[in-house]
Amino acid sequence: MKLKTAALLTVLIISQVAGTLPVSAESSNTPASQEAVSGAEVTTQANPSSGVQTTEEQPQGGQTDATTDQAVASEVVEGEGEENQPGTENQRGADSASAGNPDGEGNQTTEKPATSETAGNPNELILYFNSTKMVHGGTTYHAPQPMQVKKGVSYVPIRALVDRVGFKVSYDQKTKETLIQKDGTELRFKTDSDQYLVNGVAKTMKGTSYQTNNTFMVPLTAIMQALEIPYKVDNQGKRVIMNLQAKPVAKFTVEPKEIFVGEPVVYITESKAAEGTIINERWEGRQDVFNAPGQYVVTYSVQDSSGAWSAPYSVTLNVIQPNQPPVARFETDKPEYKMGELITITDFSYDDRDPKELLTYKWENRAYAYFTPGPQTIKLTVTDRGGLSTTYEHTVNITSETLYSEENFNMLFIPEGEKYTFIGNVMSRDKLNYSFYDEPSTLIRSNSPETVNSEGIVYRETASGDMRFMIHHVNNVNKDVKMYVVATNINNAPVTLRTDYLGFAGPSPIATAAGKRSVQNYFQSMLDGSKQSSVTLEPGEQKLVMTELSAIRMRQGHVISLYSDMYSDLPVQFDVIMIDDQADPLEVLDQLPILDRDGVHNRGTYEDSTRVIRYADLIGRQPERLALGDNADDPNLVGVDPMVGDITHNTGNFGVLYKITLDRVAPNVLISFNPRGGKYSGYAMVNGKIVPIYSLGQVSPTEQAVLHRTGNFEQKVEILLTAAPGSNLPINLLFTPMPSRVE
């Protein structure tokens, strides 16, 4: 610390801070702190050699505070009389000087030239028992209050002391705390508390801080140890002598951030000298190359030209093995199979770092069964996140004997969520002539303009009761945007808005992927209740709802997709908007234009959007189909575009939730999904289980995805289905009697 020369007269400005000064009053003289450096654990410790080890100097243990305070208190009481007695002439003069200062710790500080008593080490600050007198570098100053004793603990006016030490003092109006800051250390105190914070960590003092005559007082030893200031007690001279010589600061980082066995480590020093320059350094545990994995502690200390050593700075390095390629391996349950015989593959692949679910698998010539005789080589390539991969091959032999034909095998063994090519004419199957009714639920379908070319309101509607939102849009604004739904209470009474189910996906560059995942998440919220919430809107109040939409900004060309079931007890206005990702939706809403529909996709409000189908007769004794979204057996909903007032038809019935109950499905029946309008990718819920409509992508009209198989007994089957945005309608649910299994 650079001190002012004794020839300068310094005016100590002591302004009242109505709070607490954060100082690290730990019981130990060697406190430790930790920070993150290059991914390593870092510990900074005070240099033990800087502490003084006799009863006259700063002690090292928890006993020191009490002992020193009692020693100081003893001298104050014996020399000056009763506890807290103002006592000295110096103090009385200071009180008189500051009597008119409303700030208490005012700027009435007396200085006088050095005398033979005060002249000495410019790095020393001397406090006198029961006195306002402070001698700093040969110059005498006066604090607004003297060093005082309460219940055996010596207190000092912290603002005056810290100003002399050279720390920054401020007050946090929000937390009612006084802050002391220096070189990255922050201390926080509160009035009437024996607790304080050191860089956010709570510490305990020997006494309780307090205010007296608008001056903030804290225990002396707490300050000394918190600021790591060496000191000694001169009982004969009735004074405390502090050594203010600043120590250098040691610090270093390491490169690379991930340290591997056998690879060089670079140490980058960032030390600072308090006086002059760094002239010496000391390392412990340093290695330029680590030859074994594990944790290593490296400690660094520096010495400056004044002779002072820094506190040791320690970094814990985690040395790891270099990334190894994953191991690809699998086994089949048999070495030889008949044609049409199920092949069971067990995967034994693993990696040294990545969990199995994060590895990338590429199979070649893998099949559930083969239908030509001869050897079949199955190949697996496994790749980890580091880009390393290995390949494993295994050959099985297929005999000329047939167990199942390909069609029969597929019906019996293709897993749920997988697909296979359809054989025959789907449309030649008999249709189930079902009846239905619609349950009340207002569908708000925001899907046009699907590709949004400018900022604005893509949908505005007022609704109440049960409602369902379907929101599906693409960003074509040529910048990053966000989408929001703003709910406005247009009533004179509070409104409760409840979310029951919600499924969101995106932003994604692939529309079908976002639509498919939003349906999956929608069904998942029905199973686990994870999206249930409610919000109250006061009259005229606006709030953001369905905030998943705006959690991540949408880049150019990216798609979002959302389904949500909600309920409100009174009408609420909803605005679905797309705006610049930095804009405040509540501030810009009133200036946004209502965007035109695109003429291709559908938007509109539709009543009674939950369609209930119940079929009581026996199904599956012969091939049959149930058609949805065809506007014949399943007519489209008719509604209105509220922004232009036009009648609109919900082509494909997107956003409609189908609740299908089949009371009697025959034993050994395959239930599968076949799209008719084009490729389809989505999810269904069958008897409470979420099943993909094809796990790895899309299903075409020539294919069918397996949803469910009944067992050896007649079964009731319940299916929940809603069209995934980005896919095509209509679709058929197929019911096919399966062949008998070969025993």
C-alpha positions in Angstrom: 0.0 0.0 0.0 1.4 3.4 -1.0 1.0 5.9 1.9 0.9 9.6 1.7 4.0 11.4 3.0 4.0 12.8 6.4 4.3 16.3 4.9 0.8 16.2 3.4 -2.2 17.2 5.5 -5.0 14.8 4.6 -8.6 15.6 5.3 -10.4 12.5 6.4 -14.0 12.7 5.0 -16.1 10.5 7.3 -19.7 10.4 6.0 -22.3 8.5 7.8 -23.2 5.1 6.3 -26.5 4.0 8.0 -25.7 0.3 7.8 -23.0 -2.3 8.3 -19.4 -2.7 7.0 -18.7 -6.2 5.7 -15.4 -7.3 7.1 -14.0 -10.8 7.3 -13.8 -11.4 11.1 -12.9 -15.0 11.1 -11.5 -16.7 14.1 -8.5 -17.9 12.2 -5.8 -15.6 10.8 -5.5 -17.7 7.6 -8.9 -17.7 6.0 -9.5 -19.5 2.7 -11.5 -18.6 -0.3 -12.2 -20.5 -3.6 -12.8 -19.5 -7.1 -12.9 -21.2 -10.5 -9.7 -20.9 -12.7 -9.6 -22.7 -16.0 -12.0 -25.3 -14.8 -9.8 -26.1 -11.7 -10.5 -25.7 -8.0 -8.6 -22.7 -6.6 -7.8 -21.9 -3.0 -6.1 -18.7 -1.7 -4.6 -18.8 1.8 -3.0 -16.1 3.8 0.7 -16.5 4.2 1.3 -17.9 7.7 4.6 -16.1 7.9 2.8 -12.7 7.8 1.1 -13.3 11.1 2.8 -12.4 14.5 3.0 -15.2 17.0 3.4 -13.6 20.4 0.7 -12.2 22.7 1.9 -8.7 21.6 1.2 -9.4 17.9 -1.7 -10.7 15.9 -2.4 -14.2 17.0 -3.4 -17.2 14.9 -6.3 -19.0 16.5 -9.8 -18.6 17.7 -8.6 -17.7 21.3 -7.1 -14.5 20.0 -10.2 -12.3 19.7 -11.3 -12.8 23.3 -7.7 -12.5 24.7 -6.9 -9.4 22.8 -10.2 -7.7 23.4 -9.9 -8.4 27.1 -6.4 -7.0 27.1 -7.5 -3.8 25.3 -10.6 -3.6 27.5 -8.5 -3.9 30.7 -6.3 -1.1 29.7 -9.2 1.1 28.8 -11.0 0.5 32.1 -7.9 0.9 34.2 -6.6 4.0 32.4 -9.8 5.8 31.7 -12.6 4.7 34.0 -16.0 3.1 33.3 -17.0 1.2 30.2 -17.8 3.5 27.2 -16.6 6.5 29.0 -15.6 9.3 26.5 -12.6 10.1 28.6 -9.9 11.8 26.7 -9.4 15.4 25.7 -8.8 14.3 22.1 -12.2 12.6 22.0 -14.0 15.5 23.6 -12.5 17.9 21.1 -13.6 15.7 18.2 -17.1 15.5 19.6 -17.2 19.3 19.8 -15.9 19.6 16.3 -18.5 17.4 14.8 -21.5 18.4 16.9 -23.1 20.4 14.1 -22.6 17.7 11.5 -25.9 15.9 10.8 -24.0 13.0 9.3 -22.3 12.0 12.5 -19.2 10.6 11.0 -18.5 14.0 9.6 -15.7 15.8 8.0 -14.4 17.5 11.1 -11.2 15.5 11.4 -8.1 17.0 13.1 -4.6 16.5 11.7 -1.3 17.7 13.2 2.3 17.3 12.2 4.3 14.3 13.3 6.0 14.5 16.7 8.7 12.3 18.2 5.9 10.2 19.6 4.1 9.6 16.3 7.0 9.7 13.8 8.0 6.3 12.6 7.1 3.6 10.1 4.9 5.0 7.3 3.2 1.6 7.1 1.9 1.8 10.7 -1.5 2.9 11.9 -1.7 3.4 15.7 -5.0 3.5 17.7 -5.1 4.6 21.3 -7.3 3.0 24.0 -10.5 5.0 24.8 -9.4 7.8 22.5 -10.3 9.2 19.1 -6.6 9.6 18.3 -5.2 7.7 15.3 -1.6 8.1 14.1 -1.1 7.1 10.4 2.4 7.5 8.9 3.4 10.2 11.4 0.2 12.2 11.0 -2.5 12.4 13.7 -6.2 12.0 12.9 -9.3 11.9 15.0 -12.2 9.5 14.7 -15.8 10.7 15.5 -15.9 8.2 18.4 -13.1 6.7 20.6 -12.2 3.1 20.9 -14.9 1.8 23.3 -15.4 -1.3 25.4 -18.8 -3.2 25.7 -19.0 -6.4 27.6 -15.3 -7.1 27.3 -15.1 -6.4 23.5 -13.3 -3.4 22.1 -15.1 -1.4 19.4 -13.8 1.1 16.9 -15.6 3.5 14.5 -15.3 1.4 11.3 -15.6 4.2 8.7 -12.7 6.1 10.1 -10.5 3.0 10.4 -11.3 1.7 7.0 -10.7 5.0 5.4 -7.2 5.0 6.9 -6.6 1.5 5.7 -7.6 2.4 2.1 -10.6 0.3 1.5 -13.7 1.5 -0.5 -16.8 2.0 1.6 -20.4 2.2 0.3 -23.9 1.5 1.5 -26.5 -0.9 -0.1 -29.9 0.8 0.4 -31.7 -2.4 -0.7 -30.1 -4.8 1.8 -29.4 -2.1 4.5 -25.8 -3.2 4.6 -22.5 -1.3 4.6 -19.9 -2.6 2.1 -16.2 -2.7 2.3 -14.4 -3.6 -1.0 -10.7 -4.1 -1.9 -9.0 -6.1 -4.5 -11.9 -8.4 -5.3 -12.9 -8.9 -1.6 -16.4 -7.7 -0.5 -17.4 -7.5 3.2 -21.0 -6.7 4.4 -22.1 -5.6 7.8 -25.5 -4.8 9.4 -26.2 -2.8 12.5 -27.1 -4.7 15.7 -25.8 -8.0 14.3 -22.9 -10.2 15.3 -22.9 -11.7 11.7 -21.2 -10.3 8.6 -20.5 -11.6 5.1 -17.1 -12.2 3.5 -17.7 -12.6 -0.3 -21.1 -13.9 0.5 -20.0 -16.3 3.3 -21.5 -15.7 6.8 -19.0 -15.1 9.6 -19.5 -14.4 13.4 -17.9 -11.6 15.4 -17.2 -11.7 19.2 -19.5 -8.8 19.7 -22.5 -7.1 18.1 -22.1 -4.1 15.8 -24.0 -0.9 16.9 -24.6 2.8 16.2 -23.6 5.5 18.7 -24.0 9.2 18.0 -24.5 8.3 14.3 -21.2 6.4 14.2 -21.1 2.7 13.3 -19.0 0.6 15.7 -17.6 -2.9 15.2 -15.3 -5.2 17.2 -11.7 -4.2 16.6 -10.3 -7.8 16.3 -13.0 -8.6 13.7 -11.7 -5.9 11.5 -8.1 -6.8 11.9 -8.6 -10.4 11.0 -11.2 -9.7 8.2 -8.8 -7.3 6.5 -5.8 -9.6 7.3 -4.0 -6.7 9.0 -1.1 -7.8 11.3 -1.2 -5.9 14.6 0.3 -5.9 18.1 -1.1 -4.6 21.4 1.1 -2.2 23.4 -0.4 -2.4 26.9 2.2 0.0 28.4 1.6 2.6 25.7 -2.2 1.9 25.7 -2.3 1.5 22.0 -2.8 -0.9 19.1 -0.2 -0.8 16.3 -1.3 -2.1 12.9 1.1 -3.0 10.0 -0.5 -1.7 6.8 2.2 -2.9 4.5 0.3 -4.5 1.6 1.3 -8.0 0.4 1.6 -9.0 -3.3 -1.1 -11.1 -4.8 -0.3 -14.5 -6.4 -2.5 -15.9 -9.1 -2.2 -18.2 -12.1 -4.3 -20.0 -14.6 -3.6 -23.1 -16.6 -4.0 -24.1 -20.3 -5.6 -26.2 -21.7 -8.9 -26.2 -19.7 -9.0 -30.0 -20.0 -5.7 -31.5 -18.9 -4.9 -34.9 -20.2 -2.3 -37.5 -19.1 1.0 -37.0 -21.0 0.1 -33.7 -22.6 2.0 -30.4 -21.7 0.5 -27.9 -19.2 1.1 -24.2 -19.6 1.0 -22.0 -16.4 0.0 -18.4 -17.0 0.9 -16.2 -14.0 -1.2 -13.1 -13.2 0.5 -11.9 -10.0 0.5 -8.3 -8.8 3.2 -6.6 -6.7 2.0 -4.3 -3.8 5.4 -2.5 -3.7 7.8 -2.4 -6.6 8.0 -5.6 -8.6 7.8 -9.3 -8.2 11.4 -10.5 -7.4 10.8 -14.1 -6.4 8.3 -17.0 -6.7 7.7 -20.3 -5.2 5.8 -23.4 -6.7 4.7 -26.5 -5.0 3.3 -29.5 -6.9 3.9 -28.0 -10.3 4.4 -30.5 -13.2 4.7 -29.6 -16.8 3.4 -33.0 -17.8 1.3 -35.3 -15.6 1.9 -39.0 -16.2 -1.1 -40.4 -14.4 -4.8 -39.4 -14.0 -6.1 -37.9 -10.8 -6.3 -34.6 -8.8 -3.2 -32.6 -8.2 -2.8 -29.4 -6.1 -0.5 -26.8 -7.4 0.4 -23.9 -5.1 2.0 -20.6 -6.1 3.5 -17.8 -3.9 5.3 -14.6 -4.9 7.6 -12.0 -3.2 7.8 -8.4 -4.1 10.7 -6.0 -3.9 9.7 -4.8 -0.4 10.3 -8.3 0.9 6.7 -9.3 1.5 5.4 -12.7 0.4 1.9 -13.2 -0.9 -0.7 -15.6 0.4 -0.3 -19.0 -1.3 -2.7 -19.5 -4.3 -3.7 -23.1 -4.9 -5.3 -24.7 -7.9 -6.6 -28.3 -7.9 -6.1 -29.8 -11.4 -8.1 -32.7 -12.6 -6.0 -34.7 -14.9 -7.9 -37.1 -17.1 -7.1 -39.8 -19.6 -7.3 -38.7 -23.3 -10.5 -39.6 -25.0 -10.6 -43.2 -26.1 -12.7 -44.5 -28.9 -16.0 -46.2 -27.8 -16.3 -49.9 -27.8 -18.8 -51.3 -30.3 -20.1 -54.8 -29.6 -23.3 -56.8 -29.7 -24.4 -60.4 -29.7 -27.3 -62.3 -31.4 -29.1 -64.9 -29.4 -28.2 -67.6 -31.9 -25.6 -68.1 -34.6 -28.1 -69.6 -37.1 -31.8 -68.8 -38.0 -34.6 -69.9 -40.3 -36.0 -67.5 -42.8 -38.6 -65.4 -41.0 -37.3 -66.2 -37.6 -36.9 -63.3 -35.1 -33.3 -62.3 -34.4 -32.7 -60.9 -30.9 -29.7 -58.5 -30.7 -28.2 -57.5 -27.3 -26.0 -54.4 -27.4 -22.9 -54.3 -25.2 -21.3 -51.1 -26.5 -19.8 -48.6 -24.1 -17.5 -45.6 -23.9 -14.9 -44.3 -21.4 -16.7 -41.0 -21.0 -20.1 -40.7 -22.6 -23.1 -42.5 -21.3 -24.7 -44.9 -23.6 -27.6 -42.7 -24.6 -25.2 -40.0 -25.9 -23.4 -42.4 -28.3 -24.4 -42.3 -32.0 -25.3 -45.7 -33.4 -25.2 -46.6 -37.1 -26.5 -50.1 -38.0 -26.0 -51.7 -41.4 -27.9 -54.8 -42.6 -29.7 -55.1 -39.3 -33.2 -56.7 -39.5 -35.7 -58.3 -37.3 -35.6 -61.3 -39.6 -34.1 -62.3 -43.0 -36.0 -63.9 -45.8 -33.2 -65.2 -48.1 -30.9 -68.0 -47.2 -27.1 -67.6 -46.7 -24.8 -65.6 -44.4 -25.9 -62.2 -43.3 -23.3 -59.8 -41.8 -24.6 -57.2 -39.4 -22.4 -54.1 -38.8 -22.5 -51.6 -36.0 -20.5 -48.3 -35.9 -20.6 -46.4 -32.6 -19.4 -42.8 -32.4 -18.8 -40.7 -29.2 -19.3 -37.0 -28.8 -15.6 -36.4 -29.4 -16.0 -37.9 -32.9 -14.1 -41.1 -32.2 -15.7 -44.3 -33.5 -15.3 -48.0 -33.8 -17.0 -50.6 -35.9 -18.0 -54.2 -35.0 -19.3 -56.9 -37.3 -21.1 -60.2 -36.6 -22.3 -62.8 -39.2 -25.3 -65.1 -38.8 -26.3 -67.9 -41.1 -29.9 -68.1 -42.5 -31.0 -71.6 -43.5 -33.3 -72.4 -46.4 -36.1 -73.4 -44.0 -39.0 -70.8 -43.6 -40.6 -70.2 -40.2 -42.8 -67.2 -41.2 -43.6 -65.4 -44.4 -42.5 -61.7 -44.4 -46.1 -60.5 -44.1 -46.9 -62.8 -41.2 -43.6 -62.0 -39.5 -44.2 -58.2 -39.7 -47.7 -58.5 -38.2 -46.5 -60.6 -35.3 -43.1 -59.2 -34.4 -42.5 -55.6 -35.7 -42.4 -53.6 -32.4 -44.8 -50.8 -31.4 -43.6 -47.5 -32.9 -41.9 -49.2 -35.8 -43.2 -49.5 -39.4 -43.3 -51.9 -42.3 -44.5 -51.9 -45.9 -48.2 -52.5 -46.4 -49.2 -55.5 -48.6 -52.6 -55.2 -50.3 -55.1 -52.4 -50.8 -55.9 -50.4 -47.7 -59.0 -48.8 -49.2 -60.5 -52.2 -50.1 -61.0 -52.9 -46.4 -64.4 -52.5 -44.8 -64.9 -49.2 -42.9 -66.1 -49.0 -39.4 -69.3 -46.9 -39.5 -68.9 -45.1 -36.2 -70.8 -42.3 -34.5 -69.4 -39.5 -32.5 -70.3 -36.4 -30.4 -68.2 -33.3 -29.7 -67.4 -32.0 -26.2 -67.2 -28.3 -25.5 -63.7 -26.9 -25.9 -62.9 -23.8 -28.0 -60.1 -24.5 -30.4 -57.9 -21.5 -31.2 -55.9 -22.6 -34.3 -53.0 -20.1 -35.0 -51.5 -21.6 -38.1 -51.8 -18.9 -40.8 -49.7 -17.2 -41.9 -47.7 -20.4 -41.2 -44.6 -18.7 -42.5 -44.5 -15.2 -40.9 -42.8 -12.5 -43.0 -43.0 -9.5 -40.6 -43.6 -8.7 -37.0 -47.2 -8.5 -35.8 -50.2 -10.2 -34.3 -50.8 -13.6 -36.0 -53.9 -14.3 -34.0 -56.3 -12.4 -31.7 -59.3 -14.0 -30.0 -61.4 -13.7 -26.9 -62.5 -16.9 -25.2 -63.6 -18.4 -21.9 -64.3 -21.8 -20.4 -62.4 -24.8 -21.8 -60.2 -24.0 -24.7 -57.4 -25.5 -26.7 -54.6 -23.7 -28.5 -52.8 -25.0 -31.5 -49.9 -22.6 -32.5 -47.6 -23.5 -35.4 -45.5 -20.9 -37.2 -42.2 -20.4 -39.1 -39.9 -17.4 -38.7 -39.3 -15.7 -42.1 -38.6 -12.1 -40.7 -34.9 -12.3 -41.6 -33.8 -11.8 -38.0 -34.1 -13.4 -34.6 -37.6 -13.2 -33.1 -39.7 -14.5 -30.2 -43.3 -15.6 -30.0 -45.6 -14.7 -27.1 -49.2 -15.2 -26.0 -50.5 -12.1 -24.1 -53.6 -12.6 -22.0 -55.6 -9.5 -21.2 -58.4 -9.3 -18.6 -61.2 -7.3 -20.3 -63.6 -7.7 -17.3 -64.3 -5.6 -14.2 -63.5 -8.5 -12.0 -60.4 -10.7 -11.5 -60.0 -13.7 -13.9 -58.4 -17.1 -13.1 -56.7 -18.6 -16.1 -55.7 -22.3 -15.6 -53.4 -24.4 -17.7 -54.2 -28.1 -17.7 -52.0 -29.7 -20.4 -49.3 -28.2 -22.6 -46.9 -29.6 -25.2 -44.3 -27.4 -26.8 -41.4 -28.1 -29.3 -38.8 -26.0 -31.1 -37.5 -23.8 -32.3 -36.5 -26.4 -35.0 -35.5 -26.1 -38.6 -37.7 -29.1 -39.4 -41.5 -28.5 -39.2 -42.5 -32.1 -38.9 -40.0 -32.7 -36.1 -41.4 -29.8 -34.1 -45.0 -30.8 -34.7 -44.3 -34.4 -33.7 -42.5 -33.5 -30.5 -45.2 -31.0 -29.4 -47.8 -33.8 -29.6 -45.6 -36.1 -27.6 -45.1 -33.5 -24.9 -48.8 -32.7 -24.9 -49.7 -36.3 -24.1 -46.9 -36.5 -21.6 -48.3 -33.6 -19.7 -51.6 -35.5 -19.5 -49.8 -38.4 -17.8 -47.7 -36.6 -15.3 -49.5 -33.2 -14.8 -46.2 -31.4 -15.1 -47.7 -28.3 -16.8 -50.6 -27.7 -14.5 -50.6 -24.1 -13.3 -52.9 -21.1 -12.8 -52.6 -17.3 -12.9 -54.9 -14.5 -11.8 -55.4 -11.4 -13.8 -56.8 -8.3 -12.2 -59.2 -6.1 -14.2 -57.3 -4.6 -17.2 -54.1 -6.6 -16.4 -52.0 -8.2 -19.1 -49.7 -11.2 -18.5 -47.7 -13.5 -20.6 -49.0 -17.1 -20.7 -47.6 -20.3 -22.3 -44.2 -18.8 -21.8 -42.5 -21.9 -23.3 -43.0 -20.2 -26.6 -40.6 -17.4 -25.8 -38.0 -19.3 -23.8 -35.6 -19.5 -26.8 -35.4 -17.1 -29.7 -36.4 -18.3 -33.1 -33.7 -18.0 -35.8 -34.6 -17.4 -39.5 -36.4 -20.5 -40.9 -37.0 -22.1 -37.5 -40.4 -23.5 -36.5 -42.3 -23.6 -33.1 -45.3 -25.8 -32.4 -47.5 -25.8 -29.3 -50.7 -27.5 -28.0 -52.2 -26.4 -24.8 -55.5 -27.0 -22.9 -56.6 -24.1 -20.7 -59.6 -22.8 -18.8 -60.8 -19.4 -17.7 -63.8 -18.4 -15.6 -64.4 -15.2 -17.5 -63.6 -14.0 -21.1 -59.9 -13.3 -21.8 -58.4 -11.7 -24.8 -55.5 -13.6 -26.2 -52.9 -12.2 -28.6 -50.4 -14.5 -30.3 -47.5 -12.3 -31.6 -44.1 -12.6 -33.3 -41.7 -9.7 -32.5 -38.0 -8.9 -32.4 -36.3 -11.0 -29.8 -35.2 -7.9 -27.9 -38.6 -6.2 -27.8 -40.9 -6.1 -24.7 -44.2 -7.7 -25.8 -46.3 -5.8 -23.3 -44.9 -2.5 -24.4 -45.1 -3.0 -28.2 -48.5 -4.9 -28.3 -50.6 -1.9 -29.0 -48.4 -0.8 -32.0 -48.4 -4.2 -33.7 -50.4 -4.8 -36.9 -52.7 -7.8 -37.4 -51.1 -10.0 -40.0 -53.0 -11.4 -43.0 -53.5 -15.2 -43.4 -51.4 -16.8 -46.1 -54.3 -18.3 -48.2 -52.9 -21.9 -47.9 -52.9 -22.8 -44.2 -55.8 -22.6 -41.8 -56.5 -20.3 -38.9 -59.8 -20.0 -37.0 -61.8 -20.4 -33.8 -63.8 -23.6 -33.6 -66.2 -24.7 -30.9 -66.6 -28.2 -29.6 -63.1 -29.4 -30.6 -62.9 -32.6 -28.6 -64.4 -35.4 -30.7 -65.6 -38.5 -28.8 -65.9 -41.8 -30.8 -67.2 -45.0 -29.1 -67.6 -48.2 -31.0 -69.3 -51.1 -29.2 -69.3 -53.9 -31.7 -66.6 -56.5 -32.1 -63.6 -55.3 -34.2 -60.8 -57.3 -36.0 -62.3 -60.6 -37.0 -61.5 -59.5 -40.6 -59.4 -56.6 -41.9 -61.1 -53.3 -41.2 -60.3 -49.6 -41.0 -61.4 -46.4 -39.2 -61.0 -43.2 -41.2 -60.2 -39.8 -39.5 -59.8 -36.3 -41.0 -61.5 -37.3 -44.3 -64.4 -34.7 -44.0 -66.8 -37.6 -44.7 -67.0 -40.1 -41.8 -65.1 -37.4 -39.8 -66.5 -34.0 -40.9 -64.3 -30.9 -40.6 -65.2 -28.4 -37.9 -66.6 -25.1 -39.1 -65.6 -21.9 -37.4 -64.7 -18.3 -37.9 -61.5 -16.2 -38.5 -62.2 -13.6 -35.8 -59.8 -11.0 -37.3 -61.7 -10.7 -40.6 -65.0 -12.3 -39.7 -64.9 -15.0 -42.4 -66.4 -18.5 -42.1 -63.5 -21.1 -42.1 -63.3 -24.8 -42.3 -60.7 -26.8 -40.3 -59.3 -29.0 -43.0 -57.9 -32.2 -41.5 -59.3 -31.2 -38.1 -55.9 -30.2 -36.8 -56.1 -29.3 -33.2 -59.0 -31.6 -32.6 -58.5 -34.2 -29.8 -59.9 -37.6 -30.7 -61.0 -39.8 -27.8 -61.6 -43.2 -29.3 -63.0 -46.1 -27.2 -63.2 -49.5 -28.9 -65.2 -51.6 -26.4 -64.5 -55.0 -28.1 -61.3 -55.7 -30.0 -60.9 -59.4 -30.9 -58.0 -61.5 -29.7 -54.7 -61.4 -31.6 -55.5 -58.2 -33.6 -52.8 -55.8 -34.9 -53.8 -52.1 -34.6 -51.7 -50.0 -36.9 -51.6 -46.4 -38.4 -51.7 -45.7 -42.1 -51.6 -42.1 -43.5 -53.6 -41.4 -46.6 -52.9 -37.7 -47.4 -49.1 -37.9 -47.5 -46.3 -38.6 -45.0 -47.1 -38.5 -41.3 -45.0 -38.3 -38.1 -46.6 -38.0 -34.7 -47.7 -39.8 -31.5 -50.8 -41.6 -30.2 -51.7 -42.6 -26.7 -52.9 -46.2 -26.5 -54.3 -47.5 -23.2 -52.3 -44.8 -21.4 -49.1 -45.5 -23.2 -47.5 -42.9 -25.6 -46.6 -44.7 -28.8 -44.6 -43.0 -31.7 -46.0 -43.0 -35.2 -42.8 -44.0 -36.3 -39.9 -43.6 -33.9 -37.2 -42.8 -36.5 -39.1 -40.5 -38.9 -42.2 -40.5 -41.1 -44.7 -43.0 -42.3 -45.8 -43.0 -46.0 -49.2 -44.1 -47.5 -47.6 -47.4 -48.5 -46.5 -48.2 -44.9 -48.1 -48.8 -41.6 -46.8 -48.0 -38.0 -47.6 -50.5 -35.3 -49.6 -49.1 -32.4 -50.9 -52.0 -30.4 -51.6 -55.8 -30.4 -54.3 -57.5 -28.4 -53.4 -60.7 -26.6 -55.2 -64.0 -26.5 -58.4 -62.4 -25.1 -60.9 -59.8 -26.3 -59.8 -56.4 -25.1 -61.1 -52.9 -24.7 -58.8 -50.3 -26.3 -58.7 -46.6 -25.7 -56.8 -44.3 -28.1 -56.1 -40.6 -27.8 -55.0 -39.0 -31.1 -54.5 -35.4 -32.4 -53.0 -34.5 -35.7 -49.3 -33.5 -35.5 -48.6 -30.1 -37.2 -46.5 -30.5 -40.3 -48.1 -33.9 -41.2 -50.9 -34.8 -43.6 -54.4 -35.9 -43.2 -56.6 -38.0 -43.6 -55.4 -41.2 -41.9 -56.7 -44.7 -41.3 -56.5 -46.9 -38.2 -56.1 -50.4 -39.4 -57.4 -53.6 -37.6 -55.8 -56.8 -38.9 -56.2 -60.3 -37.5 -52.8 -61.8 -36.9 -51.7 -65.3 -37.9 -51.0 -68.0 -35.3 -47.6 -68.2 -33.8 -45.4 -71.3 -34.6 -44.7 -73.2 -31.4 
